[in-house]
Amino acid sequence: MHPSAKLRFLFICLLHCWMGGYSGIHAQAVPDTTVRIIGLPVVFYTPDTRLGFGGGGVLTYYSKGAPQRSSVTFSLAFTQRKQVLVWFPYQIYLDRGKYIFYGEVGWYDYLYQFFGIGNGIADDYLEKYTARFPLVKANFLRAYNKTQAAGLRIQYNDYHITRYEDNGLLPEGNITGWDGGRSSGAGLVWWLDSRDDRFYPNTGWFVETSLYNESQLTASDFRFSRVQAEGSTYRRLNDKAVLALQAAATFTVGDAPFFNLAQLGGPKRLRGYFDGKYRDRHLILFQAELRRMLYKRLGGVVFAGAGSVFGTPEESLVWRPNAGLGLRFQFSKKQKLNLRLDYGFGVRSQGFYLTFGEAF
């Protein structure tokens, strides 16, 4: 799994704390046209990185008629596991918001934990490897009404595995991508976004579906296709409580490298399991979270979910449940931006997470 997936909301959330936020898909009544540049610190903790720290900068500007400010971010972080992350997330609006250009460019030197593929590996199995790679993600979408957009997605990385355990599964050579390789592909993406707020929705839906392919035509070393769908819905229960629900599915055809397989675990998908604890060609996931303000800026959450990975349609599903509790500290009442502290429990597994933004 791409390492900045667990961190990308950090700069986006801090950006909105400083610069004015996102309140749904509609343009602000009185847009702020100022071009702004700031520097920001980073501190975070996950079981996969331990303590991390760094810094970066953010440039934002307003394009006439766009639903929110365009942004370009530079981020650099180091972790206690000697991981290095350099990434440039961007989200740019053109032609009064009719066209949306978003994604990221990054470079990573990252220590991973690998737990095997599928459900037949012993639950306590673990090996480690280090990968170094550049990453480019780009999405070009056209909005065709106030809530929906569709377009093209491209992705590229050149994955170099620089260190692995001699007695692990990877050096046996039976796993696609065990020695790295160039992964590049293209596909189609569609989304629907009717949320009333991007970072702490009370009502609405967010749905994204994509069809992605890698082959010789896209200059990839691998041959596979993938269909993904993810949807979240939010319902206000009263003035202080919100129920959030999420479902996601991934289906892969072909011979995808192990580092591009569907995965469960981490700070967003089944908190309480290590990032990538379970991986395979296909995935099904369900999550629910009850969010409630407790006192002034302090809030609390209760969450639970279950997910499964599998290799063939005929395979019996093995469900991996999780549950947990969390606290939220609201950085900005106006923008509803939260510092997130979660403790999740899985089966013979648990983990603490300190980061920004909600899990979904």
VENFENWO-V691475 format. One line per field, one symbol per residue. ss: DSSP state (H for helix, E for strand, L for the rest). phi: phi as a letter, one per 20 degrees, with the letter a starting at -180 (. if undefined). burial: 1 if it has 24 or more other C-alpha atoms within 12 Angstrom, else 0. A space follows every 10 residues. Layout:
ss = ???
phi = ???
burial = ???
This chain:
ss = LLHHHHLHHH HHHHHHHHHL LLLLLLLLLL LLLLLEEEEE EEEEEELLLE EEEEEEEEEE ELLLLLLLLE EEEEEEEEEL LLLEEEEEEE EEEELLLLEE EEEEEEEEEE EEEELLLLLL LLLLLLEEEE EEEEEEEEEE EEELLLLEEE EEEEEEEEEE EEEELLLLLH HHLLLLLLLL EEEEEEEEEE EEELLLLLLL LLLEEEEEEE EEEELHHHLL LLEEEEEEEE EEEEEELLLL EEEEEEEEEE EEEEELLHHH LEEELLLLLL LLLLLLLEEE LEEEEEEEEE EEEEELLEEE EEEEEEEEEE LLLLLLLLLE EEEEEEEEEE EELLLLEEEE EEEEEELLEE EEEEEELLLL
phi = .gffgedffg ffffgfgecn ddcneefffc feefecccdc ecbbbbfedl fcbrarbcdc bddgnffbff bccdccbccf emecccbcfb bcdcllnfdc cbqacbbccc eddddndnde egfefbccbd ccaebccbcd ddfdafccbb rdccbbbded eebbefdeff ffnedgnfdn qedbabadcc cccdffbfeb fdbocccccb ccbcaffdme eccacbdcbb cccccfeafd ccddcbcbbc cccodffgfd ffcdoofcdm godfgmgcba fcbcbcbcbd dbfdbleecc cccbabbbdb ecfefffded ebarcbccde fcffeldded cccdcdelba adccadnffa
burial = 1111111111 1111111111 1111110000 0000000001 0111111110 0111111111 1110111111 1111111110 1011111111 1111001111 1111111111 1111111110 0000010111 1111111111 1110001111 1111111111 1001000011 0000111111 1111111111 1111111111 1111111111 1111100001 1111111111 1111100000 1111111111 1110111111 1111111111 1111111111 1111111111 1110000111 1111111111 1000000001 1111111111 1100111111 1111110011 1111111111
